[in-house]
C-alpha cells in the first residue's frame, strides 16, 4: 500500500510471508518460515532528499525442532541529503540472515553507516563513509580446537572506513576509486580480520 505524503513523497506499508526450503537434503535442517510487516516513507528520486525510511517487525521460525528463531524489529533505511556542495548520507539496517557456516542457521545483522561527499566541481567528488555492523549468532557456535570441540557465544563487530573520489562519466554515472580500512573482530578465536584495500566501482548516483 502506498499513500502520498508531503511533497512527492510516499508513505508505504508492506506485509509478507516466506517459506525457505533448501534443495539439498543435508541442508533441510535450515528450512524455515518468516512473517513480517514494514512501514515507512519513500522520498522522490529527484530533490534534496532521496531514499527511504523503513521499519518493521519480523518473526522467523525454523522448522527444525529445538532451533532458536528470531522475533523483533527490522529496518532498512538509506537516505541522502544534498545541501550546496555537500551530500550527506546515512544508512541503517537490521534483519536476520542465513549464515554461510554449516554449524549456524542464521545471525542478526545490525548495521549503521554515515558519510559525506563534497563536490569540487560538477564532475569531481570527494567521498568518505564509516560503517559499523554487529553480527549476533543466537546459538552457541561450534569450533574445533587442539583440545577438542568447544562452544562459544559468537558476536562479530565489523567496522570500515572508506575514503575516495568519484569522476562523472555521463549523467548520473561515475567512476569511484576508494581506499578502505576493514576491521573484523570476533569473539571466536582465529576469525579476526584486519586489512586495507583499494576499491574501483561504477556509481549510479552521481
N, C-alpha and C positions, 0 to 999 in steps of 0.2 A: 504494500500500500504506500503510495506517495501523495503528499499533500503540499501545495505551495506554501512557503513560509518566507517572510521578509522579501527582499528584492531578488528575484530569480533563484532563490534557494529552495530546497525541497526538504520537508520533514518526511521520514520514512519509517516503516515498521516491517519486520520480517519474522516469520516463524517457519521452522523446518524440522524434518525427521530424517535421519540417515541410518542405513544398515551397512556395516562394514563386514564383508565376507571375503576371507583370504583364499586364494585359489589353491595353494599347495596344502596338502593335509598336515604337514609338520608345522604349519603356521595357523592352523584352525583355532588354536587357543587364543589367538588375537581377535577373533570375531567379536564384534561389539555393536552397540546401537547408541544413537545420540538424539536428543531433542534440544532445541534452542529457540529463544526469542531474542530479537535485537531491535533497537530503535535508535534513531539519530537524525543528523542534519547533514545534507549534502550541499556544498557550495557550488556556484556556477563554474563552468570551465573557463570563462573569461571574467576578469575582475581582480581586485586587490587580494581577496581571499579565495583560495582554491582548496579542494579536497573534501574530506568528510569526517564527521564525528560520529562514532557508532559504539554503543554499549549494549550489553545484554546479559542473558542468563542461560546456562547450559547444563544439561545432565547427560553425562557419558557413562554407559553401563556395559562392562564386559559381560559376554555371555558365558564365560568360563567361571564356574562357581569358585568362590574364595578370593578372587582378584578384586582389588580396590578399584573403584571408579572415580569419577570427578563430578562434582556438583558445585557450581559457583558462578562468579562473574566472568564475562568475556568482554573483550574490547578490540576494536580495530579502527584507529583514528589516525589520520595523516593530513596535516593542514599546512599550507603555505600562505604567507602574508607578505605582500610587496609594499614597501614604503620607500619611495625615492629610489636610490641606487641599491638599497639593501633588500634582500629577500630572506625572510625568516622561515624556518622550517621546524616542525615538531611532529613526532610520531609516538604513538602509544598502542601497544597490543598486549593481549592476554588471551591464551587459549591452551587447551591440551593438545599434544601432538604425539603421533605414534613414534616410538623410539626405533632407531636402526639397530640397537643392541638386542641380541637374541634372548637375553635374560631379563628384559624390561619391556613392558607393554607400552607405556606412554610416560610423558613428563608434562608438567605445567610450565609453559613458556611465558615469562613476563619480560617485556622489552620497552624501554623508553629511549628516545633519541631527540636531540635538538641540534640545530645547525644554523649557519648564516652564510649567505652568499653576497658578494659585493661586485657590482658591475663596473669594471674600469671603463669600458666602452659598451656600446650596444652589442659587440661581438666577442668580448673577452670578460670572463667572470672568475673571481676567486671564490673557493668553496672551503668550508670547514664544517665537520659534523662529529659529534660524540654520541656514542650509543652504549647503553648498558643493559644487559639481559641477565635473567636468573632462570635456571632450569632446575625444577624440583621434581624428583622421582618419588612417587608415593610408596613404592615397595622397596624393601631392603635390596641393595644391589650386590649380586654375587661376583666375587673376584677370586681368581686363583693366585695364591701367594706361595712362597717357598715353604711355609708352614702348613699349607693345605687351603681349603676353601674358607673364605671369610666373607662376612656380610657387612655392608656399610650403608648408612643413610646418605644417599647421594644428592649433592647440590652442586651445580656448576655456575660460576659467575663469569660472564663474558663481557669484556669492555673493548671498545675500539675507537681510536681517534683517526680521522681521515682529513687530510689537507691536500688541496689540489686546485687546478684551474681548468676551465672549460672554454672552448672556442666554438663559436657558432659556425655551422656548415651551411645550413639553409633553414629559413623559417624558425621552427622551434627545435630543430635537431642540432645537436652539438657533439663535439668530441671532448671527453673528460679524461684527464690524467691525474692520478692521486697517489699520495704516499700514505700508507696505512700502518698504524701500530696496533697489533692484535694481542690481547692478553686473556687467556682462558685458564681459570683457576678452579680446580675440582676438589671435593672432599675425598675423592678416590685417588690413592697413590698412583703416580705414573700417568695421570691424564692431563697434567698441566701443559699448556702450550703458550709460548711467547715468541712472537716473530714480527718482522716488519716486511712489507712488500709493496710493490708498485701495482697500481691498477689502471687499466685502459678500457674505456667503455663508451658506448654511444648514449647520450641522454636525449630524451624527447620532450623535455620541459624547460628549454632554454628561455 
